[in-house]
Amino acid sequence: MMTRFRAVLAALAVVVAGCSSGSESPPPAAPPPTIDLDPSTMESLAGPYPVVAVLPGLVVQLDRGSEGGMTTVGLLGAVAADERHCFGAEAAAETHRLLDGQRVRVAGDPGLGRTDAEGRPLAYVWLESGRMANDLLVEGGFAREATGVEPYAYRSAFARSEELARADSRGLWSAGACSGNVAKPASQ
């Protein structure tokens, strides 16, 4: 019944679109991708844990209580400059804005047992809103998608978020920033 209803609505939309007069306007730009969690999936993630500290390099410290104490994790799939490099201070500020004082859920990548260069586990960090902090930073142009690493679950979504950030000249992709070159010193 519902499928038939949707088919009728789709046909009606086509008829209405065909009846419009005047100049044709281009379709609206596709909205940035959002990686949201189905509420039932949220239950299977670890947490929620309070964020105790946001550290340089897209790293957060969580209090896992009796489950594991203080745990430091890096945000998987996103790479941001440190504060000495182009757009690093802005990336740090946005990471603080998103995560300071929040309670988050975390999940490792199902296909990877990844750690960063310091041996910290890498994870996807989900806000209570159901949005993923990793992707929000890439989508806003505060981080790049982590190219050159093993494939990970959200790689194509993060790559699309980066493409849209570039196309919209957001964050580090803006003309006044560093055109994506996060290795450039901040003073240039």
C-alpha positions in Angstrom: 0.0 0.0 0.0 2.8 2.4 1.0 4.8 1.6 -2.1 1.8 2.3 -4.3 1.2 5.6 -2.5 4.8 6.7 -3.1 4.5 5.8 -6.8 1.4 7.9 -7.1 3.2 10.9 -5.4 6.2 10.5 -7.7 4.0 10.5 -10.8 2.1 13.5 -9.5 5.4 15.4 -9.0 6.5 14.6 -12.6 3.2 16.0 -13.9 3.4 19.1 -11.8 7.0 19.7 -12.8 6.0 19.3 -16.5 3.3 22.0 -16.1 5.6 24.7 -14.8 6.0 27.7 -17.0 8.8 30.2 -17.3 12.5 29.7 -17.3 13.8 26.6 -15.9 16.0 27.0 -12.9 18.8 24.6 -12.2 18.2 22.0 -9.5 19.4 23.0 -6.1 22.9 21.9 -5.1 23.1 18.6 -3.3 23.4 19.1 0.4 26.6 18.0 2.1 26.5 14.3 3.1 25.6 13.6 6.6 26.6 10.5 8.5 23.9 10.0 11.0 23.3 7.1 13.2 20.1 5.1 13.3 19.1 5.3 17.0 19.2 1.5 17.2 22.8 1.6 16.1 23.6 4.1 18.8 22.8 1.4 21.4 25.6 -0.8 20.0 28.3 1.8 20.3 30.5 2.1 23.4 29.5 5.0 25.7 28.3 7.6 26.1 31.5 8.9 27.6 32.3 12.4 28.7 35.0 14.2 26.7 37.6 15.2 29.3 40.0 17.0 26.9 40.4 17.8 23.3 44.1 17.4 22.4 46.1 18.6 19.3 45.8 16.5 16.2 42.1 15.5 16.4 42.6 13.5 19.6 40.2 13.4 22.4 40.5 12.0 26.0 37.4 10.2 27.3 36.5 9.1 30.8 35.3 5.5 30.3 34.8 5.1 34.1 35.0 1.6 35.5 34.9 0.3 31.9 38.4 1.5 31.1 39.3 4.7 32.9 40.8 7.6 30.9 41.2 6.7 27.3 42.7 8.8 24.5 41.5 8.2 20.9 42.3 9.8 17.6 39.5 10.6 15.1 39.8 8.0 12.3 39.7 9.1 8.7 40.3 12.8 9.4 43.6 14.7 9.3 44.0 18.3 10.4 47.1 20.5 10.6 48.6 21.2 14.0 48.5 24.8 15.2 51.9 25.7 13.7 50.6 25.1 10.2 48.0 26.6 7.9 44.4 26.4 9.3 45.6 24.4 12.3 44.4 27.0 14.9 41.0 27.1 13.2 40.8 23.3 13.1 41.7 23.1 16.8 39.1 25.7 17.7 36.4 23.9 15.8 37.3 20.5 17.4 37.0 22.2 20.8 33.7 23.7 19.8 32.3 20.4 18.7 33.6 18.2 21.5 34.4 20.1 24.7 32.0 19.1 27.4 30.2 16.6 25.2 29.2 13.0 25.8 30.2 10.8 22.9 29.9 7.3 21.7 32.8 5.6 20.0 33.4 2.8 17.6 36.5 1.4 16.0 36.4 0.5 12.3 35.1 -3.0 11.8 37.8 -3.9 9.3 40.7 -2.3 11.0 42.6 -2.6 14.3 44.1 0.9 13.8 46.2 3.0 16.1 47.9 6.3 15.4 51.7 7.0 15.4 51.6 7.3 19.2 49.8 4.0 19.6 46.4 5.5 20.5 43.4 3.7 19.1 41.6 5.4 16.2 37.8 5.6 16.3 34.7 7.2 14.9 33.3 9.6 17.5 29.6 10.2 17.5 27.9 13.1 19.1 24.7 12.7 21.0 22.9 14.3 18.1 23.8 11.2 16.0 26.3 13.1 13.8 29.9 11.9 13.5 32.5 14.5 14.7 35.1 13.0 12.2 32.9 13.8 9.2 31.7 17.1 10.5 35.3 18.3 10.6 35.9 17.2 7.0 32.6 18.5 5.8 33.3 21.9 7.3 36.8 22.1 5.8 38.6 21.9 9.2 40.2 18.5 8.3 41.1 16.5 5.2 40.0 13.0 4.5 42.8 10.6 5.4 44.1 9.5 2.0 46.9 7.1 1.7 45.8 4.8 4.5 44.2 1.5 4.4 40.5 1.6 3.4 38.1 2.3 6.2 34.3 2.1 6.5 33.5 5.7 5.9 36.2 6.6 3.4 33.8 7.3 0.5 31.6 9.4 2.7 34.5 11.4 4.0 35.9 11.8 0.5 32.5 13.2 -0.7 32.5 15.6 2.3 35.9 16.8 1.3 34.9 17.2 -2.3 31.9 19.4 -1.2 34.1 21.4 1.2 36.5 22.1 -1.7 33.7 23.0 -4.1 32.2 25.4 -1.6 35.6 26.8 -0.6 34.9 25.9 3.1 37.6 26.2 5.8 41.1 25.2 4.7 39.9 25.2 1.0 38.9 28.9 1.0 41.0 31.3 -1.0 42.1 33.2 2.0 43.3 30.0 3.8 45.8 27.6 2.4 44.0 25.9 -0.5 44.2 22.6 1.2 48.0 22.7 1.8 47.9 22.1 5.6 51.7 21.6 5.6 52.2 25.3 4.9 53.4 27.2 7.9 50.7 29.3 9.6 52.6 32.6 9.1 52.5 32.4 5.3 
